[in-house]
Amino acid sequence: MSQNDWLVRLPVFQGPLDLLLFLVRRAEVDIHDIPIHTLTDQYLEYVRRLSSVDIDLAGEFLVMAATLVEIKSRSLAPATPEEGDPSAANAPGDDPRAELIRQLLAYQRFRTAAEVLEARRKEFAERAPARVRPGAADAPPEEEDYELEDLHLGDLYAAFERIAASIDLTRVGDHRVEYDDTPISLHQEDLVDRLVRIEAHRLTLGSVFDGRTHGERIGLFLALLELVRQGRVRVKQDDLDDDIEVTLSEERGPDAPFAASN
């Protein structure tokens, strides 16, 4: 028997939740209705093989395995309804899978977002560059070594002319850059003024940027970061699906001076 007969290859997962999501998808069931008994058995089988290969890698998977065994045992335990309320044991909040399902749903959202970003990255990487003008040199000229102190403005202009001559600028399209010189402190005053005037002194992050140009949104975002650093506003999100809220800080009122920021 050769050494290769003992070689073990396992699929690579980014973590316990990645493995669980794979098992749920393979079973073709809804996450809200995961068969905890089957899922636990399949998960433990993978962990047994993994721990025999690399115990260090299996550490975090073993923690999730213990959690699954606990959930499975709780689901097998007889229900103990509260006194005077026979249906309490069947309440949705008593589902031992609830926390696991919440984690899987959150992980699935981030995993889907990552897959979309990766697809866009590949699409952008496969885009064809601007077409070279007909008649332009096919092979770029050999690069020459220059000393920085020997260069002058004419060399820079000549290099730009060579680049412009090799690119079909008619295919590049118009690109306009708008310069916004509004001080960040002015955006800070604008944001604080809106928080002062609105009821409960609270805004959602989306409403902060509504109706604003790209330049204004960048300025407002930088202003928000600076206000948070100064302790004048607070940003919070109670749950993953909730809106991000911006509120005036109780420690420092609206009349607190602005720090210089541009």
C-alpha positions as CSV (number, residue, x, y, z in Angstrom):
1,M,0.0,0.0,0.0
2,S,1.5,3.3,-1.1
3,Q,1.6,6.5,1.0
4,N,-0.9,8.1,-1.4
5,D,-3.5,5.6,-0.3
6,W,-3.6,7.4,3.1
7,L,-3.9,10.9,1.6
8,V,-7.1,12.6,2.8
9,R,-8.6,15.6,1.0
10,L,-11.4,17.6,2.5
11,P,-13.5,20.5,1.1
12,V,-12.4,23.8,2.4
13,F,-14.9,26.0,4.3
14,Q,-14.3,29.4,5.7
15,G,-15.7,28.5,9.1
16,P,-18.5,26.6,10.9
17,L,-21.3,28.8,9.5
18,D,-19.9,28.3,5.9
19,L,-20.1,24.5,6.4
20,L,-23.6,24.7,7.9
21,L,-24.9,26.9,5.0
22,F,-23.4,24.4,2.6
23,L,-25.3,21.5,4.3
24,V,-28.5,23.5,4.3
25,R,-28.2,24.3,0.6
26,R,-27.4,20.7,-0.2
27,A,-30.4,19.5,1.6
28,E,-32.5,22.0,-0.4
29,V,-34.5,23.2,2.7
30,D,-35.4,26.6,4.0
31,I,-33.1,28.0,6.7
32,H,-36.1,28.6,8.9
33,D,-37.0,24.9,8.8
34,I,-33.6,23.3,9.1
35,P,-33.7,19.6,10.1
36,I,-31.5,19.9,13.1
37,H,-31.0,16.1,13.6
38,T,-29.8,15.4,10.1
39,L,-27.8,18.6,10.0
40,T,-26.0,17.7,13.2
41,D,-25.1,14.2,12.1
42,Q,-23.7,15.5,8.8
43,Y,-21.8,18.2,10.5
44,L,-20.3,15.8,13.1
45,E,-19.2,13.5,10.3
46,Y,-17.3,16.3,8.6
47,V,-15.7,17.3,12.0
48,R,-14.6,13.8,12.7
49,R,-12.7,13.7,9.4
50,L,-11.3,17.2,9.9
51,S,-10.0,16.5,13.4
52,S,-8.2,13.5,12.2
53,V,-6.3,15.7,9.7
54,D,-5.6,18.9,11.6
55,I,-6.8,19.4,15.2
56,D,-5.9,23.1,15.2
57,L,-8.0,23.8,12.1
58,A,-10.9,21.8,13.7
59,G,-11.0,23.9,16.9
60,E,-13.7,26.4,15.9
61,F,-15.7,23.6,14.1
62,L,-15.7,21.6,17.4
63,V,-17.3,24.6,19.2
64,M,-20.1,24.7,16.7
65,A,-20.4,20.9,17.0
66,A,-21.0,21.2,20.7
67,T,-23.7,23.9,20.0
68,L,-25.4,21.6,17.5
69,V,-25.4,18.7,20.0
70,E,-26.9,20.9,22.6
71,I,-29.6,22.2,20.3
72,K,-30.4,18.6,19.2
73,S,-30.6,17.4,22.8
74,R,-32.9,20.3,23.7
75,S,-35.2,19.5,20.8
76,L,-35.4,15.9,22.0
77,A,-36.3,16.8,25.6
78,P,-40.0,16.7,26.5
79,A,-41.8,20.0,26.6
80,T,-42.5,21.5,30.0
81,P,-45.3,24.1,29.6
82,E,-45.6,26.9,32.1
83,E,-48.3,26.6,34.7
84,G,-51.6,27.8,33.4
85,D,-50.4,28.1,29.8
86,P,-50.2,24.7,28.1
87,S,-49.2,26.3,24.8
88,A,-46.2,28.2,26.2
89,A,-43.8,25.4,25.4
90,N,-44.6,25.7,21.7
91,A,-44.0,29.4,21.5
92,P,-41.7,30.6,18.7
93,G,-39.3,32.0,21.2
94,D,-38.7,28.6,22.7
95,D,-37.3,27.1,19.4
96,P,-33.7,26.0,20.3
97,R,-32.7,26.6,16.7
98,A,-33.7,30.3,16.8
99,E,-30.2,31.8,17.6
100,L,-28.5,29.4,15.1
101,I,-31.0,30.4,12.4
102,R,-30.3,34.1,13.1
103,Q,-26.6,33.6,12.7
104,L,-27.0,31.6,9.5
105,L,-29.3,34.3,8.0
106,A,-26.8,37.0,8.8
107,Y,-23.9,35.0,7.4
108,Q,-25.9,34.2,4.3
109,R,-26.4,38.0,3.7
110,F,-22.7,38.7,4.0
111,R,-21.8,35.7,1.9
112,T,-24.2,36.8,-0.9
113,A,-22.8,40.3,-0.8
114,A,-19.3,39.0,-1.1
115,E,-20.2,36.8,-4.0
116,V,-21.8,39.8,-5.8
117,L,-18.7,41.9,-5.2
118,E,-16.4,39.1,-6.5
119,A,-18.5,38.8,-9.6
120,R,-18.3,42.5,-10.3
121,R,-14.5,42.4,-9.7
122,K,-14.1,39.6,-12.3
123,E,-16.4,41.5,-14.7
124,F,-14.4,44.6,-14.4
125,A,-11.1,42.7,-14.8
126,E,-12.3,41.2,-18.0
127,R,-13.3,44.5,-19.6
128,A,-11.3,45.4,-22.7
129,P,-9.0,48.5,-22.4
130,A,-9.5,51.5,-24.7
131,R,-8.7,50.5,-28.3
132,V,-5.3,51.5,-29.6
133,R,-5.3,53.8,-32.6
134,P,-4.7,52.1,-35.9
135,G,-1.1,52.5,-37.0
136,A,0.2,53.0,-33.4
137,A,3.2,51.0,-32.5
138,D,2.2,47.5,-31.5
139,A,5.1,47.0,-29.1
140,P,5.7,49.6,-26.4
141,P,9.1,51.3,-26.6
142,E,11.8,50.1,-24.3
143,E,11.8,51.8,-20.9
144,E,14.7,54.0,-20.2
145,D,16.2,54.8,-16.8
146,Y,16.2,58.5,-15.9
147,E,17.6,60.4,-13.0
148,L,15.0,62.5,-11.3
149,E,17.2,65.6,-11.2
150,D,17.8,65.3,-15.0
151,L,14.1,65.5,-15.9
152,H,12.2,68.7,-16.7
153,L,8.7,69.7,-17.8
154,G,9.3,69.0,-21.4
155,D,10.0,65.3,-20.7
156,L,6.7,65.0,-18.9
157,Y,4.9,66.7,-21.8
158,A,6.6,64.4,-24.3
159,A,5.6,61.3,-22.3
160,F,1.9,62.5,-22.2
161,E,2.0,63.0,-26.0
162,R,3.2,59.4,-26.5
163,I,0.4,58.1,-24.3
164,A,-2.3,60.2,-25.9
165,A,-1.1,59.1,-29.4
166,S,-1.5,55.4,-28.5
167,I,-5.0,55.6,-27.1
168,D,-8.3,56.2,-29.0
169,L,-9.7,58.9,-26.8
170,T,-13.0,58.9,-28.7
171,R,-13.8,55.6,-27.1
172,V,-13.0,56.7,-23.6
173,G,-15.9,59.1,-23.3
174,D,-16.4,62.3,-21.3
175,H,-15.3,62.3,-17.7
176,R,-15.8,65.4,-15.6
177,V,-14.6,65.9,-12.1
178,E,-16.5,68.3,-10.0
179,Y,-14.4,70.0,-7.3
180,D,-16.3,70.8,-4.1
181,D,-14.3,73.1,-1.8
182,T,-17.1,73.2,0.9
183,P,-15.3,73.0,4.3
184,I,-16.1,69.9,6.4
185,S,-16.9,72.1,9.3
186,L,-19.8,73.6,7.2
187,H,-21.2,70.1,6.6
188,Q,-20.9,69.5,10.3
189,E,-22.9,72.6,11.1
190,D,-25.5,71.5,8.6
191,L,-25.9,68.0,10.1
192,V,-26.0,69.2,13.7
193,D,-28.6,71.9,12.7
194,R,-30.8,69.2,11.2
195,L,-30.5,67.0,14.3
196,V,-31.4,70.0,16.5
197,R,-34.5,70.9,14.6
198,I,-35.9,67.4,14.1
199,E,-38.1,65.8,16.7
200,A,-36.2,63.4,19.0
201,H,-32.9,64.7,17.5
202,R,-32.6,61.6,15.5
203,L,-32.0,60.8,11.8
204,T,-31.5,57.6,9.8
205,L,-28.2,57.4,8.0
206,G,-30.1,57.1,4.7
207,S,-32.0,60.3,5.3
208,V,-28.8,62.2,5.9
209,F,-27.8,61.7,2.3
210,D,-31.2,62.0,0.6
211,G,-31.3,64.5,-2.2
212,R,-27.6,65.3,-2.0
213,T,-25.0,65.2,-4.8
214,H,-22.1,62.8,-4.7
215,G,-19.8,65.5,-3.6
216,E,-22.2,66.6,-0.8
217,R,-22.6,63.0,0.3
218,I,-18.8,62.6,0.6
219,G,-18.6,65.8,2.6
220,L,-21.5,64.8,4.9
221,F,-20.0,61.4,5.5
222,L,-16.6,62.9,6.5
223,A,-18.4,65.4,8.7
224,L,-20.3,62.6,10.4
225,L,-17.1,60.7,11.1
226,E,-15.6,63.9,12.6
227,L,-18.7,64.6,14.7
228,V,-18.5,61.0,16.1
229,R,-14.8,61.5,16.8
230,Q,-15.6,64.7,18.7
231,G,-18.4,63.0,20.6
232,R,-21.1,65.4,19.4
233,V,-23.2,62.7,17.7
234,R,-23.7,59.0,18.2
235,V,-24.3,56.3,15.6
236,K,-26.0,53.0,16.5
237,Q,-27.8,50.0,15.0
238,D,-29.6,47.8,17.4
239,D,-30.1,44.9,15.0
240,L,-28.5,43.9,11.6
241,D,-31.7,44.6,9.7
242,D,-32.4,48.0,11.5
243,D,-31.6,51.4,10.0
244,I,-28.4,53.0,11.2
245,E,-29.4,55.9,13.4
246,V,-27.6,59.2,14.0
247,T,-28.5,61.1,17.2
248,L,-27.2,64.1,19.1
249,S,-24.9,63.1,21.9
250,E,-26.3,63.8,25.4
251,E,-22.8,64.6,26.7
252,R,-22.2,67.4,24.3
253,G,-25.0,69.7,23.2
254,P,-25.5,71.4,19.8
255,D,-23.7,74.5,21.0
256,A,-20.4,72.7,21.5
257,P,-17.6,74.3,19.4
258,F,-16.5,72.7,16.2
259,A,-12.9,71.5,15.8
260,A,-11.1,72.8,12.7
261,S,-11.5,70.2,9.9
262,N,-11.2,70.5,6.2
